[in-house]
């Protein structure tokens, strides 16, 4: 997990409509070849308008989309299956929670950018792209690939509506904010958050209030409710009034058993 956390991977702007289309293709029972062909068709007039480099960007976008909702790492398969089930019954607006969780689990870089954005929003009510860039370079190094990836993640946040442009170029304000209070989805989002962390564990209060989930207000539902909602999390008493949440060590075996 620490290896994944140190990778960038998420190097393209990803629109919500593209993730929606990918998930819908999966929900319809299409195979990988059919989904890939459909995404090629979807993006041909949006990304691949002339030039080999543009076509390369289209391929990278398709790779990201399919890694989120189809070609997930093996340990994320059970998370993906549950996410697909949530999408079947959630409204278009509420689906953003599930897409956010799967992207952060598959691409921890997304979560790290979100953490920096969320912290800045809490401190000052707005976020400057330059400040996010500086903090990310401190973590990942002074590389152009880092700078480019951060720009594209921020652009994705804008496309998703979780950040809004302001009158000052490169400065953003808080956008869409959703309440998440269903125990099964709260537990699922906590699990997704743990996969984006290097050690796969954290204090429950820290997870519930994590700046990486800045577009959402997560209801604290309590340990018993979370245990009832998910068999893939376990808890240890942490201090006087909190619990340590971690991924169960047999997670991969469970995912395999679920048909991965």
N, C-alpha and C positions, 0 to 999 in steps of 0.2 A: 504493500500500500504506500510506503514511503517513496518507492520508485515512481509510482503513478503520480503522486502529489508533486514531485519535482519536474514532471513533464508538462509541456504547454499543450500541445495537441489541438486545442480549440483555437484555430487560427483564422476563422472566417466569420463574417457576420451571418447569423442564423435568424431568419424571420420566424415568428410564431406560426404563420400560415404553412411554412414548410414542414415544421415539426408536426403540426396538425395533420397535414396530408400524409406524412410518413406513418404516423400512428393509425390513421384511418385505413391505410393500405394493409397494415399488420392486422388490424381488427377484422378486415374483410377476408383474412386467411390467405393472402397472396404469398408466394414464395420469394426468395431473395432476388432471383433474376427478374421477376415481374415488377417488384418494388423498385429495383435499380432502374429499370427501363422507364417506369412511370415518373421517377424523379428526374431522370434525364430530360424527359419531355416537359415536365413542369418548369425546369430551370433553363431550358435552352434559349429562351428569349429574355431571360432576366440576368444571367451571369455569363453565358458563353457567347456573347455577341462579338465575334471576331477575335482571332489571335489564339495561339497555342497557350499562352499564359492564362487567358481567361478561361479556356477549357480546363486548364489545370485547377483553377479555383473552383470550378463547378464540380470537378471530381472530389476535391477536398470537402466541399460542402456535403456531397452525397455520402462520403465516408463518415462524417460527423453525424448526419441524420440517422444513418443505419446503425452506427455504434450506440446511439442513444436508445433506439427502439427495436433493434433487431440483433445486431452483432455485439451484444454487450459482453464484457468480461464474464467468465463463468460464475464468479462469486456474486454477480449482480443479477443472475437469471431469475431468482425468486422475487427480487425487488421489481424487476421488469414485468413479470407475470401479474403481480398485484397491481402495478401501475396501469397496465392495460385494462384490468377489471374496473379500476376507478374511472378510467376514461369513458367506459361504456355508459356510465350513468351521470357523470358530471356535466354541468353546463359548459359552454364554450369559455366563459369568463373564469369559472372555477378550475378549468383544466390547466391553467397556467401553473398551479401549485404542483401538479404531477410532472409536467414538463420540466419545471425548475428542479425538482428533486432528482429526476433521471439525468439531467444534464450535469448537475453538480457531482453526482455519484460516478458517472462515466468520465467526466473531465473535471478533476479537482481544481484545476486552474480557474475555472468559472467561479467556484466557491471562494477562492482566495481573492479574486477581484471584488466579488460581492462583499466580502468581509471588510475590505478597505473602503468601499463605497458606503456601506452601512455605518461604519464608524464615523466617517466624515459627516454624513447626514445627521447623525445624532449629536455631534459636536457643534455643528454650525448651521444645520438646516439646508445646506446645499453642498455640492461636491464639484470640485474643479478637476477636469481630466488630467491636468498637469500634476496635481497632488497625487492622484492615483498612480500615474506613471512613475513618479519618483519612488513611491512606496513599493511598487511592484519590482522596480529595478533593484531596490535594496535587497529584495528577497530572491530574485531570479538572475540578477546580474545585468550589467549594461550591455544588452544585446538588442539589435534592431528587431529580432524576432519577438522579443518580449514586448517592445513598444508597439509593434504592429498588432500583436495578439490582443493587447489591452485595448487598443482603439476599436478593434472589431467586437470585443466583448461589450464594451460600453455602447457601441452602436446597436448591438443586439438588445441591450437593456432598454434603449430608447425605442426600438422597434416593438418591443414587448409592452411598452407603456409603463414600465416600472420606474423609469426616469423621464423627466420632461426637460426640453430645452428651456433656457432662460434668455433674456435679452442680451446677455453676455456670452459670446462665443466660447464654447468649451466649458461652460459652467451649467450644471444641471440641478434641478429640484426634484423633490419626491413626486413620484407618479402614482400609479395604481397601488392600492393597499387593500388586501383581502384578509378576512378573518378565517382562520382554520380551527374548527372546534370539534370535528368528528374524530373520535378516538382512533379509529383505524387509520385515517389519513394522517393524523398527528404522529402516530407511532411509525408509520411508513416514512414520513418526512424526517423524523429523527434518525431512522435507520439510514436513509440516504445521506444525511449530514455526517454520520459516523464514517461512511465510506469515503467521504471527502477529506477525512482527517488521517494523519499519519499513523496514529496509534489505535484508531477504532474505538475510542472510549472518551467520555467527557462527563462532567457533572450535568445532571438533567436541567437545572436552572440555566446553566450556560448554554445548553443546546436550544432550549425554548426561546431564550432571548438573544440568540446569536445574530450578530450583524450580517452574517451571510444569508440570512432569511429576511432581509430588510423589507421586501415587499409584503410581508405577511405579519399578521398578529396571531401568534400561536397560543391557543388556550392551554393552560397547565392542567392536564386532566388527571394527574396522579398516577403513582406507580401501579396500583392494582388495575386500573383501567387500561393502562398501556400493556401490562402483562396479558390481560384478557384479549387485547386487540392484536398482539403480535407474539409469535413463538420464537422469533429470531433475535429478540433482545433479552438481555438479563441485567439485573440491577444489584448493586451493592450499596449499603448505607455509606453515605459520604458526609461526614460532619454531623452536626446536630439536626439539621433540617433540610438535607438534600440527599440525592441518590446519585451514584455513579452508574451511567448507562454504558453498556458495551455490547458488541456483536457476539452472539453465541459462537463458540469455536467450531461447532459442527455445521456452520452456515453453508459451506460449499457442498457438503454431503446432502443437506436438505434440498438445496437447489437442484442437484443432480436427480434426486429422488422425485422432484416435481415434474420431471420430464425434460430437463435441459439437455 
